Amino acid sequence: MRSPMHGWRRRRSPLRRRSDVVEAWTVLVVAVLVLVGAPLAGAAAAWWAHGEARRLSVEQRAERHRVRAEVIGGNDALPSVRAGGQHAYRATVRWTEPDGATRTASARVPADSRRGEQVDVWFDRQGRSVLPPVDETGVWQHTLTVGACATGGAVAVVLFGHLLVRRVALRRRMAEWDRAWARVEPEWTHRDA
């Protein structure tokens, strides 16, 4: 004889405790939060990060300028990684300003640059060598990273909360079983409590 599954959570059972009901509903809430809430939190964080990264990119483009310069000297310093995953090192470069003045400075150049080669270098308003401004690829990389981290963080928080609820439910369930056993044990063992 089969029993219908419709309404199986609402049926009364002498073995079902309140903690069992709370835990069952918690599983439903966790599923909704993980499948809907976490992606929404990730999307919101990514949207915010995209706006901030675009704003930073616009600011950097306004305060930095590119100069086409000739490499006239090198530095034996170890290379560093610059935007785009390319290695760079500091070298002495020379260029001519639009007013005809020749300037020389130390700037970051690609690691494969040779003396006499023309390279693009970036300077800020104070004349310091800086990295190129963040491009659209960098903006999207930042956006996706923040979105993925926010989604993962939200899932971790929800699962940690679920773990705490399960522990509390387990303690309460064990306490309820202990109280029930304390009432029933004398009848079953024929001992006085």
Residue, then its C-alpha position, 0 to 999 in steps of 0.5 A: m500500500r502506497s501513501p501519497m507524497h502530497g503534504w508529507r511534511r505536514r503530517r503529524s508524527p510522534l517522532r518528528r520534533r520541532s527542530d526537525v521542522v526548523e531544519a527542513w525549512t532551513v534547507l529550503v531557505v539555504a537552497v533559495l539563498v544559494l541559487v538566487g540570493a548569492p548570484l544577485a549579490g554577486a551581480a550587484a557587487a560586480w555592477w558596483a565594481h564595474g562603475e568604480a573601475r570605469r571611474l578610475s579608468v577615466e581619472q587615470r586617462a585624464e591625469r596620465h599621458r603617453v609619450r613616444a620615447e627612445v631608450i638611451g640607457g638601461n638598468d640592471a634591476l630585476p623586471s617587474v610585471r606590468a599591465g597586461g602581464q608583460h614584464a618591464y624594467r626601468a630604463t633611461v628614455r629621451w623624448t622631444e616635447p611638442d614645444g621642441a624641448t628634449r627631456t630625459a627620465s627614468a621610465r618603465v619600458p618593456a623588458d625586451s626593449r633595446r637601446g635606440e628603440q622607440v617605446d611608449v611610456w606613460f607619465d603623470r602630471q608631475g612627470r613621474s613614470v607610471l603604469p598605463p591607465v586601466d583599459e577596458t579589459g582590466v575593467w572587466q577583469h576587475t568586474l568579474t573578479v569582484g562578482a565571483c568573489a562576492t558570489g562565493g562569499a555569499v555562498a560561504v556565509v549562507l552555508f556557514g549559517h546553515l551549519l550553525v542552525r544544524r548544530v543548534a537544531l542537533r543540540r536541541r534535538m538531543a536534549e528533547w530525546d534525552r527528556a523523552w527518554a527520561r520519561v519513558e525509560p522507567e517504564w521500559t526498564h522497570r526502574d524507578a527514576 
